[in-house]
């Protein structure tokens, strides 16, 4: 198992899918919220309002205003109250009108038979457990035992209201009307059951709850991406912070990605839901695989809860079946999912294997440029030899009692106009004549001032005449010796 499923790679895949799930959740929630507002005011621009809500959530996150537990409790109580009131109005409606609509909807023929209809219904219903994956991101911030209570409470609420609302929708809304009101179905159900007042209540409640879900997505993805960056899975520049300590680049990037998927799908809830569906259900499968890793590799790790193998395997199989069913129901939407999953996963793969990729790149560069390197080295040797042949030429300057300024002019002339690195300064004296000490000092100064030119001093006994110059040229190699008579 250790070699088949590298833990960090598996965790990276799960994190990538969770990011996509957050992204789809933010866009769907924002779009749904604006659709419910549209039920109140039909001139409400859904797309632009959705972008505005995403922008507002990004701004709140960057300013460091996180989620408030008190506000969350108020919204939760208002939401539960709204659902109870909606269920009450729907119950009164059914008492007055009976179950004729429910019977009519159940008698509607299915294209693929009852078994397939039930299977696809199960696959769609799996999306109703949304929210359980988000709770795991706050485990480290919860006190001991709170996580279990969180899951229990979500399970109770989902187990009561999800099937209840599904039944009431089937009992009140004819199936042909569902497609026309799918963006704000509960609001339409409230309108049919009780008129404008329940519809208004549900629209306001849905707008508040869904707007909170958008903010939750921004907060959740911020913590997740920050953790991935600290684990060196994503580029480190994402950790740049504002003065308040918020990672603003993560929020901005997430906002841009949400807007891109919104504009690509033109706000089509079906296409948006496909991204969320696949990402969310794959995260659920990876949770199961993570549990298997705990059982196999860390079986002695203390933990308050343990699941049995049979329960775990059944859960993984059922979620995998739901993935298959949703993919079969909407095969065209798979492309939207992969447009975002593949680039994101490529970034993660590159970051996880960047040392190997850099070494591979270096190997390829050496392989393709080795012939060029050999040619460059040969060319370098040839050119250097040519330069040395030119610079090896020796120049002779005859002087007698010249001061340092004159000698410096000679050095400047040679440096600016001649290709050489060697100079011989020669002086001709009679037998027994002593050299000027100042001349020797001046030559020593020049040798230090011009270290790039090697200066040799030669004293010749005799008379300075053309015969002496010709004598120098016969003794030395004429190709390497230039004799200048610049001073008497």
PyMOL commands that set and color helices and strands:
alter all, ss='L'
color gray80, all
select helices_A, chain A and resi 7-40+46-62+69-97+100-106+113-129+132-141+146-172+175-194+196-230+236-239+248-264+269-297+309-329+331-352+354-391+404-417+437-449+466-475
alter helices_A, ss='H'
color red, helices_A
select strands_A, chain A and resi 394-398+422-429+454-461+481-484
alter strands_A, ss='S'
color yellow, strands_A
deselect
rebuild
show_as cartoon
